[in-house]
Amino acid sequence: MSRMFPFITHTVNPLGGGPCPYECTYCWATNLKDRYSYKKYQGDWRIIPKELKKYDSKAFVFPFDMTEIGAPSIPAEIIDELLEWIGKQSCQMLLLTKNPRFYYDWRNYIPENAIIGCTIESDTNIMSDFSQAPAGYHRLWWMQEIGTHLPNKRFISIEPIMKFTPDFEREIMKINPWAVAVGYDNYNNGLPEPNLAATENLIKELEFFTTVYRKTMREPSVASKGEKMS
């Protein structure tokens, strides 16, 4: 399985069951799970004990890359055990969710070595035709809010990028992210994408205050639809 971000050295999935409540039509993980009918991701939420591995201090681990750690339906005792496992590691571990309120709800239990990550494809609700996840502007607000409660490094993934407003960069700056990843859809899902010039300009503005990891960069694969943004 490919690693999403260049700084990641390991991926692991100790959280089984599901499904993800957000049903993003462009989700590579859901499409992969459906194609191969992985039993691991069927049934009730549960912990996979053999996946609770120990890593050395040089590792940078991305757990739950196939699942949504912020899903409200995950039982509290499972979240508690998983966060405790993360806290026992000597390395950094990336958490990534489309429900950043999760970090606020668990703010007293998030380990210091956890990177607080959120996927935000746009600062609008343009994703609503493709996903049941919280709107982009809600995710931005919660990531800004959690910064006043947790000292952890914060990370933003803008992938797959969709049309955004001129305020997107300023709202991300308020989060004070450790790093941002930006990339286009890799799977021809027909998303409402910004043109490449707008994306390149966004990256240039982001680079004034944070590290930007470039993912897939290209012109939109389909004609942009809906309101004019970027």
N, C-alpha and C positions, 0 to 999 in steps of 0.2 A: 504494500500500500504506500503510495507516495506521501511524503511529508509536506505539509502545507506551507511551512515557513522555513527559511534557510537556517535559522538559529536553533531549530528543534533537532535534537539528536535521537530521541526515542518517542514513539507513540505507544499507548497502551489503553486498553478498554476494560477496566474492572467493573463497569456498570452494564449489566445486562437488562433485557426486557425493553419495554417501551409501549407503544411507539411515541415518537416525538409529537407533541400536541400542535406544532406550528405548521406541519404539512406543506412546507415550501416545495413548490413544483420543480424548482431547480436544484434541489438538494442532492448532491452526488452520493452522500452516505445512504440516504433513504433509497435511492435508485439502485445502489449496489446491494443493499440488504434485500430488497424486493427481488432482484434478479437471481440471487443465489439462495434465497430463503434461509438465511442464517438462523438457526435455532437459538443462538445466543441472544439475539435481539427480539425474540418472540416471547409472549407471555408477560407475567408481572415483572415490575422492576425488581432487580435483585443484584447482589454483589457476586462477582466471579472470583473466588478466593485465590486461584492460581495466578490471577492477573495483578494481585497486590504485591508487586515486585519491589525490590530494594535497589536504589540507584546510588552511584557515587557522586561526589560533589561536582564532577566535571560534566555531568549530564544536564540536559535541558529538556524536560519531558512534557509532552502534550497528551494528557489523559483525556478520555471521553471525546476523542475526535470523531467517533461514530455515533455519539449520542448527545442529548441536550441536558447538560448538568443542571440547568435552571428550570427544568420542567416542574411546574407546581405539583404535579401528581406523584413525584418521587417521595416515598415515606421519609420522615425526618430522621429516623434511626439509620437509614441507609446513607443519607447525606452526612450525618454526624460521623459515621465510621469512615467514609471516604475522605472527609476533611482531616480527620485524625491521622489517617494513613499519609496524606500529603504532608502534614506537619512534622512527621517523623523522618522525612527525607532530608538529606543534606544538600540537595540541588534545588534549582528553580523549577517550578511546574506551572504551565500555562493553563488557566481556566478560560473557556470561551463559551459565551452564551448569547442568545438573543433576548434574554430576560434579565437585564442587569439589576432589577429589583431584588433578585436572588442574593446579590452581594449585601444589600442593605439588610435583608431579613436575617442573614447569617453573619452579620458584621462582627459579632462577638466570638466567632469561631473560625473565621478565615485565617489560615496560617500566614506568617510573614513571608514565607518562601513562595507563596502563590502569586502569580501574575494575574491581575484582574483584567480579563479580556472580554470584549464585546464585538459582535459582528453588526455593523451598521452600513447597509448598502446605500442608503440615501438619508437625507435629513427631512424627507417628506413621507407621505403615506402612499407613495406611488407603488410600493411593493404589495399593496393590499390585494391586487388581482392574482398574486402569485404566492402569497403567504398569509398565514393567520398569526404571525408573530406580532408583538407590539410595534407600533409605528416608529419610524426612525427618530422622530423628534422626541418621543417618549424615552427611547433608549439613550439618546444624548443627555436628556435631563437627569436620568438616574445615574449615568456615569459621572456627570458633574457633581451630583449630590453625594455619591459615595466617596468622592475625593475628600470630603470634609470629615469623613468617619474612619477611613482606612488609609494607612501610609503606604500600602502596597503599590508597586509599579502598575501602571495601567497600559493596556494595549487595545488598539482599535483595528479591526479588519474591515476594510471597505471592499468586499469581494463576495459575490459579483457586483461590481459598481453599477448603479442605476442613476437616472437623472437626478440632479441635486440643485439646490438653490445657491446663490452667491454667498449665503451665510454659513454654508457647511464648514468651511475652514475655520471660521471664528468660533463656531460651536465646539469643534474638536479641540481647538486651542484651550478652551476653558477646562477641558478634561485634564490637560497637562500630561499627555500620553508619553510613555517611555518610548514607544514606537508605533508606527502605523503601517499596515500592508494594504496595497491597492492593486486591484486586478479585475479584468473583465471575465465574464462567463466563459467557461471552457467547453460547454456542452450544448451549444446551439439551442438554448431554451427560448429564444425570441423575446428577451427582456427589453424594457425601455432604457436603452443605454445612452450615455452622453457621448458626444463626439470626442475623438482622441485629443484634440487641442484643449478642450475644457478639462479633461482629466490630467493632462500634462501640466496645465496651469495650476490645478488643485495641488498636485504633487509638489510643484515649485513653492507654493505658499506654505505647505506643510513642512517642507524641509527647512524653513526658517526657524522652527522651534522643536523639531523632533526628527528621529531617524525614520526614513520611509523605505520599506521593502517593496520593490516593484515585482508584481506577478505578471500575468498575461496582459500585454499592452497591444492594442489594435484598434482599428476603426470599428464603429458599430457594425454588427453583422446584419441587422435589419433596420428598416426605417424607424426612427423614433416616433412614438405615438403620444398623444395626450398633450398636456399643457407645456408650454415652452419654459424650460428651466435652464439647463446647461447643455 
